[in-house]
Amino acid sequence: MLKAILITCLLCNQVALAAVVVASIPNSLSKKYSSLDGKDIRLKKGQSLKVALCNNKRLTIIGPYNGKIKSVKCSNFGQRWLRTIKRLFATNRIGDNLRGDEDLLWTIDLSTAATKNYCIKNQVTFWRADAADSATSLSLKKLNSTTVTINWPLYQDTLSWPASLPLEYDTPYMATMDEQTVKFTMTKISAETSDFKQIISLMDNNCLSQAIDLFDRRTWYRQMQPE
């Protein structure tokens, strides 16, 4: 699994060098170059480093190579983006299987019993993994409140939040289907923003699986993969 190493931000005459090593061949190079603080990079033939820079550009260094990374200007947003990338790769889950269509990224996953916080952009929707074999009803309630039961048609994999149950963000809920109970909370995030800002917001609000999912789907992640 690919790992990320945060390379220190060096302030020199208001110019910063900041980068995240997102992949290396072989993997041991990630440890060797955990800091590029003025170090010469020496790569043999067949070795490579893939680096994300704080100015939102990517850099691939392919051996044989002998040199250093040039300094780049780092905005505050660029620094936040690099910290987010570091946290994403530190999960060792980058490249996990995705849940089909991208719209499912914003749904509440009832196939896992893990307690999660979900970030919501627009309407709240539930998702189940096997619509053909799942139960045909969903019991939903806010903790210490009345339970609402919703009919869920067979072969339908998603279901919208019921109008009969008031929706409150940052409040614990429980959903029970087919004898499995899922506990979750929801956080509202802005839909009118860039993918980069959405990923940062997802991480800041502890919506880890969604952040990984969105990051995985973007071409700028796939371009970081070793050939």
Secondary structure, DSSP 4 states (H G I P E B T S, - for coil): ----EEEEEEEETTEEEEEEEEEEESTTHHHHTS--SSPPEEE-TT-EEEEEETTS-EEEEESSEEE-PPPB---HHHHHHHHHHHHHHHTT-TTPPP-SSGGGGGSEETT--S-EEEEESSS-EEE-S-TTTS-SEEEEEETTS--EEEE--TT--EEEPPTTS---TT--EEEEETTEEEEEEEEE--SSS-HHHHHHHHHHTT-HHHHHHHHHHSHHHHTTS--
